[in-house]
Amino acid sequence: MFTKEDYDKYFEQIARVERKMIYGVYDLGREIDDPLITNVLKKIGDDEVRHYGYVLKMLKATEAAGQLENRREVREHYLGTVRLWRSQDPSRAEISARCVNLSKIGICLECAENLSSSGVWDIEIRLFDKEKVIVCQGRVVWSKEVEPDFHISGIEFNA
């Protein structure tokens, strides 16, 4: 018998795989200069986005079946690229990440780096379906390794 936690873990894992597929197709499409291949990649990406939508519906259904999260602000599932660097770092060494979800007060992102919870980060967010680039600052409030060399982190924006 599977528990609610088993289902949540399973669908979170599928969501990560779907996001990786979407980002992989997106990155490849930017690198290839062949309209025929780019068109095929766009169709593959559209299918992956549709699959990801189904997974999000399942996660929402299992969340509704259990207890609701205690959040100050509603989070929205957006996909996009994130660039961040430590505000106090003179080298401005940049970390590339991907958006998982976003709210008025913070962002959940995933990347290869284990983000430190100390210090202020400058953040630039480019969502796939939005023209406006979001530029802000924030602090890491949690981070965990979900796969080897793959971390998911929450950043709270500075007010």
Backbone bond lengths (Angstrom), bond angles and torsions (degrees), N, CA, C in turn:
res aa  C-N    CA-C-N  psi(-1)  N-CA   C-N-CA  omega(-1)  CA-C   N-CA-C  phi
1 M - - - 1.453 - - 1.530 108.79 -
2 F 1.309 116.30 130.85 1.463 121.34 179.34 1.518 110.34 -89.72
3 T 1.305 115.71 141.70 1.458 120.83 176.48 1.525 109.40 -91.60
4 K 1.326 116.72 169.23 1.457 121.62 175.74 1.517 110.24 -58.72
5 E 1.333 116.66 -38.80 1.464 121.52 179.15 1.527 111.09 -63.71
6 D 1.349 116.62 -37.63 1.468 120.25 177.23 1.529 110.52 -62.70
7 Y 1.336 116.39 -44.70 1.464 119.91 178.68 1.526 111.41 -64.47
8 D 1.333 116.58 -43.58 1.472 120.21 178.57 1.522 110.79 -59.03
9 K 1.322 115.96 -47.06 1.463 120.75 -179.03 1.530 110.53 -62.01
10 Y 1.317 116.63 -43.21 1.464 121.95 -179.68 1.532 111.09 -62.13
11 F 1.324 117.60 -48.41 1.461 119.93 -177.80 1.531 112.21 -73.22
12 E 1.327 118.09 -28.95 1.471 120.06 172.92 1.524 110.34 -65.15
13 Q 1.327 116.11 -39.29 1.465 120.27 177.84 1.533 110.11 -64.87
14 I 1.315 117.89 -43.92 1.463 120.83 177.80 1.529 109.96 -63.39
15 A 1.318 117.66 -39.93 1.471 121.07 178.80 1.528 110.28 -60.50
16 R 1.336 117.59 -41.54 1.472 120.54 177.67 1.518 111.08 -61.66
17 V 1.326 116.75 -43.31 1.469 120.70 179.33 1.529 110.11 -63.05
18 E 1.316 117.52 -44.65 1.468 120.69 179.21 1.524 111.12 -62.09
19 R 1.339 117.60 -42.79 1.474 120.18 178.15 1.523 110.43 -62.18
20 K 1.331 116.83 -42.10 1.463 119.69 178.22 1.530 110.65 -60.82
21 M 1.321 117.16 -40.54 1.469 120.98 178.65 1.527 110.41 -63.56
22 I 1.320 116.69 -45.38 1.470 120.94 -179.80 1.520 109.94 -61.19
23 Y 1.328 117.24 -48.09 1.459 120.60 -179.02 1.526 111.41 -66.20
24 G 1.326 117.54 -37.65 1.463 120.61 178.59 1.519 112.00 -62.70
25 V 1.328 116.94 -45.12 1.464 121.38 178.60 1.530 110.04 -65.89
26 Y 1.320 116.60 -41.52 1.470 121.53 178.68 1.530 110.22 -60.25
27 D 1.333 117.42 -47.85 1.462 121.41 -179.11 1.528 111.31 -63.72
28 L 1.312 116.69 -44.01 1.459 121.15 179.72 1.529 111.09 -63.17
29 G 1.321 116.49 -41.78 1.467 120.79 179.35 1.513 112.96 -60.85
30 R 1.338 117.24 -33.24 1.466 120.67 178.22 1.521 111.82 -71.93
31 E 1.331 117.24 -26.78 1.460 121.19 -176.06 1.521 113.64 -87.32
32 I 1.313 118.24 -23.34 1.468 122.04 -174.16 1.517 109.74 -96.16
33 D 1.325 115.12 135.33 1.464 121.13 -177.52 1.527 111.28 -109.63
34 D 1.322 116.96 33.33 1.464 121.73 179.00 1.529 107.68 -114.60
35 P 1.351 117.28 112.29 1.470 119.93 -176.67 1.531 114.29 -56.49
36 L 1.326 117.98 -35.48 1.461 120.60 179.74 1.532 110.82 -64.67
37 I 1.328 116.09 -47.53 1.468 120.15 179.73 1.525 110.13 -68.16
38 T 1.321 117.04 -40.76 1.467 120.50 179.26 1.523 110.75 -60.33
39 N 1.346 116.91 -39.13 1.462 121.22 178.66 1.532 111.02 -64.37
40 V 1.327 116.64 -42.04 1.470 120.33 178.01 1.535 110.19 -64.98
41 L 1.333 116.49 -43.06 1.464 120.12 178.66 1.526 111.63 -61.78
42 K 1.328 116.79 -37.46 1.469 120.26 177.45 1.522 110.38 -61.98
43 K 1.327 117.39 -42.41 1.469 120.85 178.77 1.533 110.99 -64.95
44 I 1.319 116.48 -40.80 1.471 119.99 176.80 1.529 109.35 -62.59
45 G 1.337 116.34 -45.44 1.462 120.47 178.43 1.515 112.65 -59.90
46 D 1.346 116.43 -41.70 1.466 120.58 177.92 1.529 110.84 -60.91
47 D 1.341 117.12 -41.02 1.466 120.49 177.36 1.526 111.30 -63.92
48 E 1.318 116.96 -42.18 1.465 120.26 -179.99 1.526 111.26 -64.81
49 V 1.335 116.76 -38.73 1.471 120.42 176.90 1.530 109.58 -63.08
50 R 1.326 116.72 -41.18 1.470 120.44 177.97 1.523 110.17 -63.01
51 H 1.341 117.63 -44.54 1.469 121.25 178.09 1.525 110.67 -61.52
52 Y 1.323 116.16 -42.40 1.465 120.64 179.04 1.530 110.20 -60.62
53 G 1.320 116.71 -38.89 1.467 120.86 176.99 1.520 112.00 -59.99
54 Y 1.335 116.92 -39.79 1.467 120.58 177.20 1.532 110.96 -63.76
55 V 1.325 115.89 -42.48 1.463 120.08 179.84 1.530 110.18 -63.58
56 L 1.340 116.60 -41.95 1.466 119.58 177.62 1.527 111.20 -61.27
57 K 1.325 117.17 -38.22 1.474 120.35 176.97 1.530 110.55 -63.18
58 M 1.334 117.02 -39.69 1.466 119.93 178.14 1.525 110.71 -66.12
59 L 1.329 116.58 -41.70 1.466 119.33 178.21 1.520 110.88 -62.94
60 K 1.319 116.25 -40.56 1.466 119.68 178.04 1.529 110.59 -64.97
61 A 1.330 117.26 -39.34 1.469 121.21 179.52 1.524 111.10 -65.25
62 T 1.342 117.42 -41.82 1.466 118.98 179.56 1.520 110.49 -71.15
63 E 1.351 116.60 -31.09 1.461 120.29 175.83 1.524 110.15 -66.91
64 A 1.335 116.75 -42.18 1.467 121.05 179.78 1.529 110.57 -65.42
65 A 1.336 116.15 -33.34 1.455 119.78 -179.89 1.529 111.68 -71.76
66 G 1.302 116.24 -27.44 1.461 121.22 178.58 1.510 109.99 -101.37
67 Q 1.302 116.02 -152.95 1.451 118.38 178.73 1.522 109.47 -87.28
68 L 1.312 116.81 144.50 1.453 121.52 179.41 1.517 110.39 -75.82
69 E 1.330 114.69 150.23 1.457 119.49 178.93 1.518 110.16 -69.35
70 N 1.318 115.70 147.19 1.457 120.82 174.79 1.524 108.04 -92.63
71 R 1.320 117.14 95.51 1.456 122.33 -178.90 1.509 109.20 -119.79
72 R 1.335 115.05 144.40 1.461 119.85 176.62 1.524 110.97 -74.94
73 E 1.315 116.65 -32.15 1.464 122.31 -178.98 1.525 109.44 -133.07
74 V 1.308 116.10 148.63 1.458 121.51 177.83 1.527 108.97 -71.04
75 R 1.321 116.58 134.41 1.455 119.99 176.26 1.517 109.59 -96.46
76 E 1.309 115.19 145.61 1.462 121.89 177.44 1.523 107.83 -116.19
77 H 1.314 116.81 139.71 1.459 120.92 178.64 1.519 108.57 -84.47
78 Y 1.316 116.00 110.81 1.455 123.59 176.60 1.515 108.04 -124.72
79 L 1.319 115.84 149.56 1.451 120.87 174.14 1.522 108.12 -113.42
80 G 1.307 116.06 142.17 1.455 120.67 178.73 1.514 110.71 174.60
81 T 1.323 114.39 176.79 1.460 120.20 -179.59 1.521 110.05 -96.37
82 V 1.312 115.14 149.20 1.464 121.81 -179.75 1.523 107.57 -131.75
83 R 1.319 115.33 132.04 1.462 122.06 171.42 1.515 106.83 -114.46
84 L 1.317 117.08 134.16 1.453 119.17 177.28 1.520 110.16 -143.85
85 W 1.310 114.60 152.84 1.453 122.67 178.57 1.516 107.63 -153.50
86 R 1.332 115.99 153.15 1.466 120.86 -179.85 1.519 109.33 -67.99
87 S 1.305 116.55 132.09 1.462 121.55 -178.94 1.524 111.53 -60.29
88 Q 1.330 117.43 -35.96 1.465 121.29 -175.78 1.528 113.18 -90.29
89 D 1.332 118.59 0.86 1.462 122.29 -175.66 1.528 110.59 -84.40
90 P 1.344 117.65 111.96 1.462 120.00 -178.72 1.532 112.80 -64.60
91 S 1.329 118.11 -26.17 1.468 120.35 -179.98 1.529 111.71 -77.48
92 R 1.343 115.95 -17.24 1.470 122.00 -178.78 1.529 111.54 54.76
93 A 1.331 116.52 37.89 1.464 121.66 178.37 1.531 108.83 -60.17
94 E 1.309 115.53 120.67 1.462 122.16 -173.17 1.519 111.36 -92.48
95 I 1.338 115.37 142.87 1.456 122.77 173.20 1.521 107.24 -114.90
96 S 1.329 116.33 133.33 1.456 121.55 176.31 1.518 109.16 -97.01
97 A 1.325 115.43 137.13 1.462 120.69 -179.24 1.526 109.03 -143.32
98 R 1.321 115.63 177.78 1.470 122.65 178.58 1.522 108.99 -128.11
99 C 1.320 115.32 140.49 1.462 121.21 179.21 1.526 110.10 -76.22
100 V 1.321 116.41 135.05 1.461 123.01 173.69 1.525 109.12 -103.25
101 N 1.342 116.19 -51.44 1.454 120.96 174.84 1.517 108.99 -155.62
102 L 1.330 114.12 166.32 1.453 120.60 -170.91 1.524 109.27 -145.63
103 S 1.330 116.13 143.40 1.462 121.36 172.27 1.522 107.58 -135.38
104 K 1.309 116.79 -179.44 1.464 120.45 178.40 1.524 111.71 -65.06
105 I 1.336 116.65 -24.77 1.467 119.04 -174.20 1.520 114.49 -109.42
106 G 1.337 118.12 -3.72 1.454 117.43 -179.04 1.511 114.17 -176.16
107 I 1.321 114.36 178.28 1.456 122.12 -179.44 1.523 109.19 -136.16
108 C 1.308 115.71 144.86 1.454 122.72 169.69 1.523 105.19 -106.86
109 L 1.325 116.40 128.52 1.462 119.45 -178.13 1.513 110.24 -137.52
110 E 1.329 115.44 163.88 1.455 120.92 178.43 1.521 109.16 -131.29
111 C 1.343 114.64 144.28 1.466 119.79 -179.40 1.528 109.48 -163.77
112 A 1.317 115.39 176.49 1.465 120.88 179.56 1.519 112.23 -78.17
113 E 1.326 116.86 -15.91 1.464 121.55 -175.00 1.532 111.69 -92.52
114 N 1.319 115.09 147.24 1.456 120.72 170.53 1.523 106.23 -90.26
115 L 1.323 117.20 104.27 1.460 120.97 -175.88 1.526 110.32 -74.48
116 S 1.299 115.55 131.40 1.459 122.03 178.93 1.524 109.35 -74.54
117 S 1.308 115.65 145.75 1.466 119.32 -179.91 1.519 112.55 -86.46
118 S 1.330 117.27 2.58 1.461 118.62 179.70 1.527 110.48 -100.70
119 G 1.307 114.81 143.51 1.453 120.10 175.44 1.523 114.54 88.91
120 V 1.313 113.89 169.81 1.463 122.31 -178.66 1.527 108.84 -99.40
121 W 1.317 115.71 139.71 1.460 122.38 178.53 1.532 109.52 -112.15
122 D 1.330 116.93 135.85 1.462 122.44 167.31 1.520 106.33 -85.68
123 I 1.326 116.16 136.04 1.471 120.91 -172.56 1.521 109.65 -131.22
124 E 1.334 115.37 135.74 1.470 121.69 172.71 1.520 107.51 -124.89
125 I 1.330 116.86 120.45 1.464 122.53 -175.01 1.529 108.75 -115.63
126 R 1.344 116.04 125.64 1.469 122.43 175.43 1.523 107.45 -119.54
127 L 1.321 115.92 104.85 1.458 120.93 -179.96 1.526 109.20 -82.88
128 F 1.332 116.66 143.91 1.458 121.05 -176.02 1.526 112.87 -61.50
129 D 1.310 117.83 -36.51 1.466 119.56 -174.78 1.526 113.74 -103.38
130 K 1.324 117.47 17.04 1.468 121.77 179.19 1.523 109.08 -128.65
131 E 1.327 116.38 144.89 1.468 120.47 178.18 1.520 111.33 -83.57
132 K 1.322 116.60 -36.65 1.460 121.72 -174.71 1.533 111.05 -71.64
133 V 1.326 115.79 135.35 1.463 122.19 175.01 1.529 107.24 -91.72
134 I 1.321 116.36 132.16 1.462 121.73 179.03 1.529 107.85 -94.98
135 V 1.321 116.75 124.40 1.461 122.17 177.62 1.527 106.91 -120.59
136 C 1.324 115.97 126.41 1.468 119.92 -177.03 1.520 109.67 -156.93
137 Q 1.317 115.52 -176.72 1.453 122.86 175.04 1.527 108.56 -129.13
138 G 1.322 116.15 154.93 1.451 119.39 177.91 1.518 112.24 -167.52
139 R 1.326 114.26 177.53 1.463 122.34 179.42 1.523 109.42 -123.59
140 V 1.323 115.85 141.53 1.463 120.99 176.49 1.525 107.95 -71.44
141 V 1.333 116.44 125.97 1.463 120.11 179.24 1.532 111.70 -106.00
142 W 1.326 116.98 -18.76 1.460 120.62 173.50 1.522 109.36 -160.61
143 S 1.322 115.87 153.94 1.458 121.94 178.06 1.520 108.26 -156.82
144 K 1.334 116.10 140.21 1.460 118.36 176.64 1.529 109.32 -149.06
145 E 1.326 114.47 148.54 1.459 120.65 176.17 1.527 107.41 -85.28
146 V 1.336 117.16 120.78 1.460 120.83 -178.69 1.521 111.97 -101.57
147 E 1.312 116.29 -19.55 1.462 124.15 174.03 1.521 105.72 -148.58
148 P 1.322 118.35 162.64 1.468 118.01 176.88 1.536 111.05 -56.15
149 D 1.311 115.77 128.12 1.472 122.98 -179.89 1.529 113.08 58.16
150 F 1.320 116.95 30.77 1.462 121.31 177.34 1.525 107.78 -142.16
151 H 1.326 115.82 114.42 1.464 121.96 -173.14 1.525 110.36 -118.90
152 I 1.305 115.17 149.52 1.460 121.78 172.98 1.527 106.22 -121.25
153 S 1.341 115.87 136.91 1.466 120.29 -173.58 1.518 110.65 -139.75
154 G 1.326 114.68 153.60 1.462 121.49 174.25 1.525 109.68 -113.76
155 I 1.325 116.04 130.28 1.451 121.45 178.42 1.523 108.56 -119.26
156 E 1.318 116.04 127.55 1.470 121.08 175.03 1.525 107.84 -93.83
157 F 1.328 115.32 128.84 1.462 120.57 -179.79 1.523 110.38 -70.76
158 N 1.335 116.20 146.30 1.457 120.68 173.38 1.529 108.64 -72.47
159 A 1.330 115.84 141.26 1.465 120.22 -177.12 1.510 111.83 -72.26
